[in-house]
């Protein structure tokens, strides 16, 4: 071989590279079309968690990514013992699986002391399940709320350090092993002689890394019922959403939202909700209290099920899309900022008989 031969590419390389470039362009364009249509339900993404088709994860990153899905988490919650079990279609529950973490947000109409005790033991049971199911999960975050979606407790556990008896352990023992937790001031004041502090460790965070907003000061006065505090959603800050933190009346906007599953025989329902200015379409959906399944992605939150009606349940392309004022935005639902008076419609589409 001459020096000239070493510097010259074999004849087959150029056409091979050209073919590869065309393939990448076609795949990238198809991914962009699916995202722009607001329909991440079809074959290009194919899983509960959006993935880009333009990049392959590095081996180190792939090793840290959880393989469980939102459906797996909901199944684990339904299998918890006794009164800790939560049905997958429970009102208001939100589950997020993102990277190496699981987040659950659950509002419950009960005394704060009961909500906190059950939430701590549920989180421990879920963390123990995660430790046995997927070693990539390094944190389980539970956000417990009252019926008004006021945050009473935010708790993060490392599955590797939860007590072996998990769901049967005392709340104090579970909290002592937590990575971090926070209890709202009013909820903590309502407890009868707690044997644990109001807060400890690292403040729990949402999937986007922001701290779970919770009111640590006691705000309720004698005669007030329930705890007053910040509100949040496990996915509310993803994709640029401002979340649903409480504000003054002047800071609130009112929007209408319709969930239409009639194409699959599930009927349709509408509601009007008030939420903080700067909130997203995803925040409005969470505010309705309807059960949802959602996953985080680089683009924001992806909703795979609403009210127990899930994607691909009525055909491989079936699932949920949303529109605002009759237009389907080309962004994730958590990345679309709402204005007062907006009309949101979630529609179940591509139903096959």
Legacy VTK file of the C-alpha trace (Angstrom):
# vtk DataFile Version 3.0
C-alpha trace
ASCII
DATASET POLYDATA
POINTS 353 float
0.000 0.000 0.000
1.379 3.431 -0.979
1.121 6.638 1.021
-1.473 7.780 -1.498
-3.511 4.631 -0.895
-3.472 5.217 2.916
-4.923 8.698 2.549
-7.659 7.676 0.139
-10.936 6.208 1.442
-12.112 2.894 -0.081
-14.714 3.321 -2.805
-17.582 1.880 -0.710
-17.243 4.376 2.177
-18.713 7.434 0.453
-21.981 5.808 -0.683
-22.276 4.084 2.723
-21.903 7.401 4.560
-24.411 9.047 2.245
-26.954 6.302 2.910
-26.389 6.619 6.672
-26.908 10.395 6.499
-30.181 9.953 4.621
-31.357 7.408 7.206
-30.567 9.776 10.098
-32.388 12.637 8.377
-35.501 10.479 7.801
-35.561 9.204 11.389
-34.968 12.678 12.824
-37.740 14.169 10.654
-40.180 11.460 11.691
-39.428 12.121 15.366
-39.956 15.850 14.869
-43.304 15.259 13.143
-44.538 13.021 15.975
-43.527 15.559 18.615
-44.949 18.515 16.702
-48.296 16.742 16.427
-48.420 16.429 20.192
-48.844 12.684 19.864
-46.002 10.886 21.626
-48.199 7.814 21.814
-47.097 6.065 18.667
-44.289 3.756 17.651
-41.467 6.299 17.445
-41.318 6.692 21.212
-43.024 3.435 22.129
-42.514 3.648 25.906
-43.785 5.610 28.894
-40.681 7.812 28.817
-39.827 10.003 25.795
-36.424 9.264 24.331
-34.663 11.183 21.582
-33.950 9.219 18.428
-31.000 11.417 17.474
-28.759 10.335 20.324
-27.910 7.068 21.964
-27.273 7.240 25.735
-23.730 6.716 26.878
-23.069 3.365 28.467
-22.592 4.932 31.903
-25.899 6.826 31.629
-27.748 3.774 30.378
-26.527 1.779 33.351
-28.162 4.317 35.683
-31.528 4.485 33.910
-34.425 2.667 35.537
-36.220 0.048 33.459
-39.481 0.048 35.422
-42.519 1.937 34.133
-45.339 3.972 35.660
-47.578 0.908 35.279
-45.090 -1.119 37.330
-45.192 1.498 40.098
-48.973 1.575 40.110
-49.039 -2.209 40.329
-46.684 -2.077 43.318
-48.891 0.506 45.058
-51.986 -1.635 44.501
-50.159 -4.601 46.058
-49.248 -2.811 49.304
-50.769 -4.489 52.373
-54.064 -3.521 53.991
-55.106 0.118 54.013
-51.817 1.139 52.394
-52.897 -0.212 48.999
-53.793 2.400 46.356
-55.727 1.477 43.236
-54.201 2.612 39.933
-57.367 4.615 39.202
-57.434 6.353 42.594
-58.543 9.971 42.313
-55.730 12.493 42.042
-52.748 10.132 42.159
-49.763 11.079 40.000
-46.785 8.790 39.363
-43.564 9.796 37.628
-40.579 7.618 36.742
-37.613 9.653 35.561
-33.989 8.526 35.363
-33.141 6.897 38.682
-36.121 8.166 40.669
-39.799 7.545 41.397
-42.186 10.304 42.464
-45.702 9.781 43.795
-48.134 12.584 44.605
-51.328 11.546 46.373
-54.097 13.653 47.938
-56.099 11.995 50.692
-59.239 13.099 52.527
-58.262 12.168 56.080
-56.804 13.684 59.242
-53.269 14.967 58.740
-51.901 12.485 61.277
-53.376 9.530 59.334
-52.232 10.923 55.999
-48.651 11.328 57.240
-48.485 7.883 58.881
-49.828 6.116 55.801
-47.689 8.168 53.421
-44.480 7.324 55.287
-45.256 3.602 55.324
-46.421 3.626 51.699
-43.198 5.290 50.644
-41.227 2.679 52.572
-43.173 -0.179 51.001
-42.646 1.258 47.530
-38.943 1.805 48.213
-38.547 -1.795 49.368
-40.273 -2.984 46.191
-37.958 -0.774 44.101
-34.885 -2.213 45.846
-36.006 -5.716 44.916
-37.091 -4.825 41.374
-34.618 -2.367 39.879
-31.224 -1.507 41.359
-31.084 1.646 39.227
-33.698 3.345 41.449
-31.813 5.356 44.070
-34.655 7.516 45.401
-38.370 7.308 46.042
-40.096 10.617 46.748
-43.592 10.761 48.209
-45.654 13.970 48.268
-48.671 13.601 50.571
-51.492 16.118 50.312
-54.895 16.753 51.823
-58.091 16.798 49.769
-57.372 20.397 48.704
-53.955 19.357 47.352
-52.140 21.176 50.134
-48.782 19.506 50.746
-48.598 17.927 54.196
-45.442 15.836 53.785
-42.592 15.497 51.306
-40.309 12.502 51.871
-37.384 10.972 49.986
-36.073 7.482 50.711
-33.091 5.578 49.366
-34.376 2.034 48.628
-31.058 0.620 49.810
-31.542 1.993 53.329
-35.230 1.417 54.095
-36.055 -0.849 57.077
-36.422 -4.500 56.131
-39.995 -4.606 57.440
-40.773 -1.397 55.472
-44.563 -1.042 55.387
-44.927 -2.451 58.924
-42.225 -0.260 60.478
-43.055 2.710 62.700
-43.125 6.089 60.969
-40.362 7.367 63.271
-38.026 4.514 62.262
-38.677 5.094 58.564
-38.157 8.850 58.852
-34.893 8.330 60.726
-33.583 6.405 57.701
-34.856 8.940 55.149
-32.598 10.924 52.848
-34.726 13.893 53.825
-38.268 14.939 54.680
-40.378 18.001 55.451
-43.751 18.210 57.243
-45.913 21.317 56.968
-46.156 23.433 60.108
-49.886 22.938 60.561
-49.719 19.184 59.899
-46.889 18.774 62.410
-48.805 20.801 65.001
-51.786 18.464 64.588
-49.738 15.370 65.513
-50.172 13.973 69.022
-46.737 13.961 70.665
-44.608 13.060 67.614
-41.323 11.278 68.327
-39.647 12.723 65.223
-38.655 16.222 64.148
-40.627 18.322 61.689
-37.809 18.192 59.156
-34.496 16.456 58.623
-31.948 15.725 55.931
-31.948 17.054 52.366
-35.167 18.763 51.226
-37.070 16.502 48.810
-37.080 17.726 45.202
-39.284 17.432 42.136
-38.112 15.627 38.965
-36.661 18.868 37.588
-34.488 19.301 40.683
-36.485 22.116 42.294
-37.400 21.763 45.948
-40.913 20.559 46.779
-42.713 23.690 48.045
-44.135 23.175 51.527
-45.133 25.652 54.229
-43.040 24.885 57.309
-44.483 27.687 59.437
-47.686 27.109 61.359
-50.398 29.256 59.789
-53.674 27.805 61.069
-55.356 29.506 64.029
-57.667 27.988 66.606
-60.804 26.736 64.912
-59.205 26.290 61.509
-59.520 22.864 59.958
-56.766 21.279 57.929
-53.287 22.446 57.153
-52.451 25.452 55.064
-49.365 25.242 52.885
-47.845 25.201 49.466
-49.132 22.942 46.771
-47.136 21.056 44.207
-47.207 18.373 41.615
-44.596 15.689 41.118
-44.189 16.893 37.568
-45.464 20.458 37.794
-42.140 22.207 37.220
-40.944 20.097 34.329
-40.747 21.630 30.900
-40.703 25.188 32.236
-44.027 25.138 34.065
-44.278 27.450 37.050
-46.080 24.812 39.069
-49.210 25.269 41.183
-47.818 27.055 44.204
-50.514 28.858 46.151
-50.905 32.588 45.619
-53.219 35.502 46.256
-56.485 35.853 44.376
-54.815 38.362 42.067
-52.220 35.741 41.128
-54.807 33.145 40.091
-56.209 32.394 36.649
-59.294 30.364 35.743
-59.353 27.925 32.836
-61.756 25.268 31.584
-60.652 21.700 30.961
-62.435 18.821 29.238
-61.355 15.181 29.228
-62.974 13.352 26.321
-62.642 9.593 26.184
-65.901 9.089 24.299
-64.146 7.542 21.295
-63.243 4.620 23.560
-66.617 4.552 25.326
-65.352 6.360 28.438
-67.515 9.477 28.059
-66.461 13.073 28.564
-66.406 15.461 31.506
-65.559 19.130 31.970
-64.450 21.312 34.857
-63.338 24.838 35.598
-60.229 25.200 37.757
-58.347 28.108 39.286
-54.580 27.900 39.570
-51.509 30.093 39.824
-50.602 32.402 36.977
-47.868 30.793 34.901
-49.239 27.274 35.413
-49.228 24.720 32.622
-51.712 22.444 30.881
-50.312 19.603 32.978
-50.907 21.577 36.189
-54.537 22.138 35.182
-55.033 18.415 34.547
-53.567 17.563 37.960
-55.768 20.219 39.582
-58.937 18.421 38.422
-58.093 15.534 40.760
-58.579 12.899 38.067
-56.153 9.966 38.193
-53.312 10.183 35.679
-50.160 8.342 34.698
-47.306 10.547 33.540
-43.593 10.283 32.875
-40.845 12.876 32.678
-38.860 13.463 29.512
-36.312 15.970 28.200
-39.281 17.831 26.700
-41.529 17.838 29.793
-44.299 15.604 31.104
-45.876 12.904 28.930
-49.370 11.751 29.976
-49.979 8.109 29.121
-53.289 7.527 30.949
-56.175 9.609 32.274
-58.942 8.235 34.455
-57.685 4.693 33.938
-57.861 4.939 30.129
-54.344 4.278 28.864
-52.482 4.643 25.607
-52.457 1.649 23.234
-55.470 0.243 25.115
-57.582 0.539 21.956
-55.015 0.002 19.241
-51.261 0.539 18.854
-51.659 4.232 17.995
-54.392 5.088 20.515
-53.729 7.580 23.277
-54.195 11.118 24.583
-53.560 14.432 22.823
-54.385 17.915 24.067
-55.426 21.182 22.515
-55.701 24.730 23.849
-58.377 26.955 22.339
-58.774 24.460 19.502
-55.078 24.281 18.581
-52.691 21.386 19.302
-49.390 22.967 20.452
-46.121 21.403 19.379
-44.814 21.221 22.957
-45.274 18.994 25.985
-48.269 19.675 28.220
-46.019 20.858 31.066
-44.253 23.314 28.763
-47.387 25.174 27.638
-48.111 28.165 29.898
-51.792 28.963 30.293
-53.582 32.302 30.199
-56.820 33.236 31.939
-59.868 31.934 30.083
-58.022 29.255 28.089
-60.016 26.194 27.086
-58.138 22.879 27.306
-59.371 19.636 25.761
-57.726 16.245 26.282
-58.958 13.789 23.622
-58.442 10.049 23.323
-57.650 9.379 19.650
-56.837 6.672 17.077
-59.276 4.161 18.517
-59.480 0.813 16.737
-62.504 -1.441 17.048
LINES 1 354
353 0 1 2 3 4 5 6 7 8 9 10 11 12 13 14 15 16 17 18 19 20 21 22 23 24 25 26 27 28 29 30 31 32 33 34 35 36 37 38 39 40 41 42 43 44 45 46 47 48 49 50 51 52 53 54 55 56 57 58 59 60 61 62 63 64 65 66 67 68 69 70 71 72 73 74 75 76 77 78 79 80 81 82 83 84 85 86 87 88 89 90 91 92 93 94 95 96 97 98 99 100 101 102 103 104 105 106 107 108 109 110 111 112 113 114 115 116 117 118 119 120 121 122 123 124 125 126 127 128 129 130 131 132 133 134 135 136 137 138 139 140 141 142 143 144 145 146 147 148 149 150 151 152 153 154 155 156 157 158 159 160 161 162 163 164 165 166 167 168 169 170 171 172 173 174 175 176 177 178 179 180 181 182 183 184 185 186 187 188 189 190 191 192 193 194 195 196 197 198 199 200 201 202 203 204 205 206 207 208 209 210 211 212 213 214 215 216 217 218 219 220 221 222 223 224 225 226 227 228 229 230 231 232 233 234 235 236 237 238 239 240 241 242 243 244 245 246 247 248 249 250 251 252 253 254 255 256 257 258 259 260 261 262 263 264 265 266 267 268 269 270 271 272 273 274 275 276 277 278 279 280 281 282 283 284 285 286 287 288 289 290 291 292 293 294 295 296 297 298 299 300 301 302 303 304 305 306 307 308 309 310 311 312 313 314 315 316 317 318 319 320 321 322 323 324 325 326 327 328 329 330 331 332 333 334 335 336 337 338 339 340 341 342 343 344 345 346 347 348 349 350 351 352
